[in-house]
Amino acid sequence: MEIALLSLSSCLGCQMVFLSLEEYLYELIGENKVVYAPFLMDRREWDHADLALVEGTVRNTEHFLRAREVREKADRVVALGTCASFGGVQGLADLYPESRLLRSRFGDTAFEGGPQGVKRLLPLDSFIRVDAYLPGCPPPVALMERFLRAAVAGDRLSREGSTVCAECGVTSPPLPQPGPRRLTDGAGEPGKCLLESGFVCLGPLTRDGCGALCPTEMGVPCRGCRGPAGRVLERAGVDMEAETVRRLSRATGKKEGEIRAEVADPPRTYYLFCLAEPLLRRRRSGGTSHYIHRLGEQ
Amino acid sequence: MAELVIRPLTRIYGNAALRVESEEGATPRARFSAFGYRGFELMARGAHVDNLVPMVSRICGPDSLFHQAAACMAAEEALGVQVPPAARTLRELALWAQLFERHAVSLAVHSLPDLLFPASDPGLRNLVSIYRVDEEVVRRLLSLKSLVGGRQVHGFNFRPGGAVRDLRPESRESLAERLRSGEALLLETARLVKLLLRRSEERVRTAGSIDGSYMAMRHPRGMEIGEGEPALLVTGEEGGEPRPVVDLGSRLREEPSAHGHVVYASLEGAGELLVGPLARLNVNGSYGTPRADEELAEVKETWGFPVRYPMVAHALRMLEMIHAWEKMLALLSGPAEGPLGGGLSVGAGKARAYLEAPEGALVYGLELGEDGMVRDLSIISPLQFNLRSLERSLAEAYAATVREGVEKTADVLQMVVRAYAPCVPCGVH
């Protein structure tokens, strides 16, 4: 099988995971042909790939042309990582017009021959057709291996698809708990559910596959880096902010309005990895549409 | 006018291009360009300080923990918070591990194929092609990266005020065991890199040199990541002693470039700057750990001191890996108990944090409002400081190589770029 691996606007975290595949990496490069991977090799031209793994977002015309080239040359295109799948943290740029973003950094500098910025920051499938997704910021190594084994065999990774909570090995504390809380207020009690302990934790709304390492092992509330779970994307009534506020209200015994008032910075708190996801921002109520209204979009 | 364009540059961190223009009798002009500014500084404005750390972690995968640490340090300074020793130890351990891993990738994936097979087709100088003819070489090179394996790319245990959770005793022991098992490989590879550089001595001496100032954190113990004070060593200056950087914050300058989104950064009065492995060695004189300093002696003897050749950075990265290895083992053998930090009282404050990231100075300027929200954030990354030096080295290397033909010149120019190991994602943050 011919494989291409490339990045658009990205942090390269997904490619670092690719290099962490250890034994499977050797199997992959030994049994298949890597036709294009600028991070790893010098080749600049390629004609065809059976499978292209694309990391990052489209920020400018150069990225767009590269994405289109990939679509033309590859039989199957994979959106690798949460940026390609849902916009990722870089999707927060969609809170601002591109021109303001550039002006804030470069003033009135005129660039020689640079690409034009795109007007909206969107996931990869808003620009080209995508055949499969492997979200994660970055995707966990074991999950990437399972995904690639399936992809190389011509399959899709078959996963039931649940939420981070399904993988989280914690128990419930007695309610009510103080909150809403953040890590800056101090760490939670080890082994106890962080959401029910009053922390803003997106575990119930985030897709599984990471093993819930952050909440279970590190005591860190889920930030949603694997992207919204299937039910969040599929059901119009499920919203990251509304659902979390409802759960925090139950955990703390406070009214939802009080929770909303006390959680500052909702866009980066509830939509840190998915603000650019069109399925969420098309919603009439809740979702990111509330923030998109500020940009004048209905 | 002759023009050489390399687009994209390969085996580097991120997407970038190089253009060199030259006219008869004039000094060539090299332009390293990368577009795709992501706007993290603007995106962070209005963020709660608790959201800042996971955000900036996504500026760069290979350097993610350094961004987290710099954001935490700036917030702690702004809020007047002391980090408990146990949390400092955990942070330091994580940062040495990431520096080790970052250098391992720079060497194994990007640079060593050039040094191992300088006469072969550049298209075959990569791990994938080498694996087809010699599996063992690739396994040995990549196993260096795996010595600190198991760490998440954006692993998250830092928070303003301290750390969240300690390593489990069994995790400490297994990491220490893994590190100890890599000792022979690490030392053998260091000697191999030094040998390969000596074998390419003429190329190393003609592929650019540094003719400005070196800036790095200086500490009486030797190379440190977050402790000490920023110091400057000016090349060619009488006496040649590093001196503290006075008024760092007010002397930092940024100047947009017309050929890309990486903004030039400089320090007023310091001339052309270099940060990173060469600067750290030249400012500190030694690493401060026995194995690293033992291996350093030969480098100084071969290449002189201060070291002026960017390509020698390959050997220095290897020595920094040995130093990081020694530091990690020492940290893992020490006591780990103690509080990791409590809750923070958020409020207004303004501060600057300076950290030695793998390729040099990473500077965060942070202003918080009364409500703990970010009012302003400025980030200066190592590539910004090094951009002028990189472009000058490229121009020098072009002038020294152009007679060898376009292909050879392009090959050498890419080697010079890899010697700087520039991080484009950090540069276009």
Contacts between the chains, C-beta under 8 A, distances in Angstrom:
chain1	res1	chain2	res2	distance
A	7	B	14	7.3
A	7	B	15	6.6
A	8	B	15	7.9
A	8	B	36	8.0
A	9	B	36	4.5
A	9	B	38	6.3
A	9	B	428	7.9
A	10	B	14	8.0
A	10	B	61	8.0
A	10	B	425	6.8
A	11	B	58	5.4
A	11	B	59	6.2
A	11	B	60	5.1
A	11	B	61	4.4
A	11	B	64	7.3
A	11	B	425	5.0
A	12	B	13	5.9
A	12	B	14	6.4
A	12	B	60	7.0
A	12	B	61	4.6
A	12	B	62	6.1
A	12	B	425	5.8
A	13	B	58	7.5
A	13	B	60	8.0
A	13	B	61	2.8
A	13	B	62	7.9
A	13	B	64	6.8
A	13	B	153	4.3
A	13	B	154	6.1
A	14	B	61	7.3
A	15	B	61	7.4
A	16	B	61	4.8
A	16	B	62	5.9
A	16	B	105	7.2
A	16	B	153	5.1
A	17	B	153	5.9
A	19	B	105	6.5
A	19	B	109	6.8
A	19	B	142	7.2
A	19	B	145	6.6
A	20	B	145	7.5
A	20	B	146	7.7
A	20	B	149	6.7
A	20	B	153	8.0
A	22	B	142	7.7
A	22	B	146	6.1
A	22	B	149	7.3
A	25	B	142	7.5
A	26	B	131	6.8
A	26	B	135	6.9
A	26	B	138	7.4
A	26	B	139	6.9
A	29	B	127	7.5
A	29	B	128	5.0
A	29	B	131	5.5
A	30	B	131	6.4
A	30	B	132	7.6
A	30	B	135	7.5
A	34	B	128	4.8
A	37	B	128	7.4
A	38	B	8	5.4
A	38	B	9	8.0
A	38	B	10	4.7
A	38	B	11	7.5
A	38	B	15	7.4
A	39	B	10	7.9
A	39	B	11	7.1
A	39	B	12	7.8
A	39	B	13	7.6
A	39	B	109	7.6
A	40	B	11	6.8
A	40	B	109	6.1
A	40	B	126	5.7
A	40	B	127	6.2
A	40	B	128	6.2
A	41	B	10	6.6
A	41	B	11	6.9
A	41	B	123	7.5
A	41	B	126	3.7
A	41	B	127	7.8
A	41	B	128	5.7
A	41	B	129	7.2
A	42	B	10	4.7
A	42	B	11	6.6
A	42	B	122	4.8
A	42	B	123	5.1
A	42	B	125	6.7
A	42	B	126	6.4
A	42	B	414	7.8
A	43	B	10	7.6
A	43	B	123	5.7
A	44	B	7	8.0
A	44	B	8	6.9
A	44	B	10	7.0
A	59	B	36	4.8
A	59	B	37	7.9
A	59	B	38	6.9
A	60	B	35	6.0
A	60	B	36	6.0
A	62	B	15	8.0
A	62	B	35	6.4
A	62	B	36	7.6
A	63	B	36	6.9
A	88	B	58	6.8
A	89	B	54	7.7
A	89	B	55	5.7
A	89	B	58	4.0
A	90	B	38	5.4
A	90	B	58	7.2
A	92	B	43	4.4
A	92	B	55	7.5
A	93	B	38	6.3
A	93	B	39	4.8
A	93	B	42	7.9
A	93	B	43	6.0
A	95	B	43	7.0
A	96	B	39	6.9
A	96	B	42	6.0
A	96	B	43	7.6
A	100	B	42	7.5
A	101	B	37	7.2
A	101	B	39	4.1
A	101	B	42	5.7
A	102	B	37	6.5
A	104	B	39	7.2
A	104	B	41	7.1
A	104	B	42	4.8
A	105	B	37	5.7
A	105	B	39	7.1
A	105	B	41	6.9
A	105	B	42	7.5
A	105	B	256	7.6
A	105	B	261	7.6
A	105	B	263	7.1
A	106	B	37	7.5
A	106	B	256	4.6
A	106	B	261	7.4
A	106	B	263	7.4
A	107	B	256	6.7
A	109	B	256	4.2
A	109	B	257	7.9
A	109	B	258	6.3
A	110	B	258	6.5
A	111	B	35	7.6
A	111	B	258	5.9
A	111	B	259	7.1
A	111	B	260	7.5
A	111	B	261	8.0
A	112	B	258	5.1
A	112	B	259	5.3
A	113	B	259	7.9
A	114	B	33	7.8
A	114	B	35	5.0
A	114	B	259	7.8
A	114	B	260	7.1
A	114	B	261	7.7
A	115	B	35	5.5
A	137	B	58	6.6
A	137	B	154	6.2
A	138	B	61	6.6
A	138	B	153	4.8
A	138	B	154	6.8
A	140	B	152	7.9
A	182	B	48	7.1
A	182	B	50	4.1
A	183	B	50	5.7
A	183	B	159	4.5
A	183	B	164	6.5
A	184	B	48	8.0
A	184	B	49	6.1
A	184	B	50	4.5
A	184	B	159	6.7
A	184	B	160	5.8
A	184	B	161	6.8
A	184	B	343	6.8
A	184	B	344	4.6
A	184	B	346	6.3
A	184	B	372	7.3
A	185	B	343	4.5
A	185	B	344	7.4
A	186	B	342	5.1
A	186	B	343	3.7
A	187	B	159	8.0
A	187	B	164	5.1
A	187	B	165	6.9
A	187	B	340	7.1
A	190	B	165	7.1
A	213	B	152	7.0
A	214	B	156	6.2
A	217	B	165	7.5
A	218	B	156	6.4
A	218	B	157	5.6
A	218	B	164	5.7
A	218	B	165	5.4
A	219	B	164	4.8
A	219	B	165	4.5
A	220	B	156	5.2
A	220	B	157	7.2
A	220	B	164	5.5
A	220	B	165	8.0
A	223	B	54	5.2
A	225	B	54	7.9
A	225	B	154	7.3
A	264	B	48	5.0
A	264	B	371	6.5
A	264	B	372	7.5
A	264	B	373	6.3
A	265	B	46	6.5
A	265	B	47	5.5
A	265	B	48	4.1
A	265	B	51	5.7
A	265	B	373	6.7
A	268	B	47	5.0
A	268	B	48	7.1
A	268	B	51	4.2
A	268	B	55	6.7
A	269	B	48	6.9
A	269	B	51	6.1
A	272	B	51	6.7
A	272	B	54	6.5
A	272	B	55	7.0
